Amino acid sequence: MKKIEPICKNCLLYNHEKKECRAAILIDGKEYHIPVDMNDHCHMDELGIDVQQVRWWTEDNKGNIVNGNGTVKIEYPDGFFGKEGK
């Protein structure tokens, strides 16, 4: 498999409309995004910042993804919220 070079235009986090990285940086609860050029090398990689994916969605009682009322589901990497208890 060919290795994809870590350049913004090759990344799912690149927002073509806003020309910024979709990776959210949270400071005091406020969300920020780094402006980037599509040919930039990954700033997160260059800065040594570990990017972790968190996904959330809403499901109805049959397990179908819905926009609106339902049960919110979240998927996150192990240890994302710190050391997990028993």
C-alpha positions as CSV (number, residue, x, y, z in Angstrom):
1,M,0.0,0.0,0.0
2,K,1.3,3.4,-1.0
3,K,1.9,5.7,2.0
4,I,0.0,9.0,1.8
5,E,2.1,12.1,2.5
6,P,0.8,14.0,5.5
7,I,-0.3,17.1,3.5
8,C,-3.6,18.9,4.3
9,K,-5.1,18.1,0.9
10,N,-4.6,14.4,1.5
11,C,-6.3,14.6,5.0
12,L,-10.0,14.1,5.9
13,L,-9.5,16.9,8.5
14,Y,-8.9,19.5,5.8
15,N,-11.9,21.9,5.4
16,H,-11.8,23.0,1.8
17,E,-14.4,25.7,2.2
18,K,-12.8,27.4,5.3
19,K,-9.2,26.5,4.4
20,E,-8.6,25.3,8.0
21,C,-8.0,22.1,9.8
22,R,-11.1,20.4,11.3
23,A,-9.1,19.2,14.3
24,A,-10.6,21.3,17.1
25,I,-8.3,22.9,19.7
26,L,-10.1,23.5,22.9
27,I,-8.9,26.4,25.2
28,D,-11.1,27.2,28.2
29,G,-14.0,25.5,26.5
30,K,-13.8,27.6,23.3
31,E,-13.1,25.9,20.0
32,Y,-10.4,27.0,17.6
33,H,-9.2,25.7,14.2
34,I,-5.8,26.3,12.6
35,P,-5.9,28.1,9.2
36,V,-4.0,26.0,6.7
37,D,-3.1,25.9,3.0
38,M,-3.9,22.7,1.1
39,N,-0.2,22.1,0.5
40,D,0.8,22.5,4.1
41,H,2.4,19.6,5.9
42,C,0.4,18.5,8.9
43,H,0.8,21.1,11.7
44,M,-0.4,18.6,14.3
45,D,2.3,16.1,13.2
46,E,5.0,18.8,13.1
47,L,4.1,20.0,16.6
48,G,4.0,16.5,18.0
49,I,0.3,16.9,18.9
50,D,-1.5,13.5,19.2
51,V,-4.8,13.8,17.2
52,Q,-7.5,11.5,18.5
53,Q,-10.9,11.0,16.9
54,V,-14.1,11.3,18.9
55,R,-17.3,10.6,17.1
56,W,-20.9,11.1,18.3
57,W,-24.3,10.6,16.8
58,T,-28.0,10.2,17.8
59,E,-29.9,6.9,17.4
60,D,-33.6,6.1,17.7
61,N,-34.8,3.1,19.7
62,K,-34.2,0.9,16.6
63,G,-30.6,1.8,16.3
64,N,-31.1,4.1,13.3
65,I,-29.0,7.3,13.1
66,V,-31.4,10.3,13.4
67,N,-31.2,14.1,13.4
68,G,-33.2,15.0,16.5
69,N,-34.5,13.2,19.5
70,G,-32.9,9.9,20.5
71,T,-30.0,8.4,22.4
72,V,-26.6,10.1,21.9
73,K,-23.8,7.6,21.3
74,I,-20.1,8.5,21.6
75,E,-17.0,6.6,20.4
76,Y,-13.6,7.6,21.8
77,P,-10.1,6.1,22.2
78,D,-9.1,4.3,25.3
79,G,-7.8,6.7,28.0
80,F,-9.3,9.8,26.2
81,F,-10.9,10.9,29.5
82,G,-7.9,10.1,31.6
83,K,-7.2,7.0,33.6
84,E,-10.4,4.8,33.6
85,G,-11.6,3.3,36.9
86,K,-12.8,-0.2,37.6
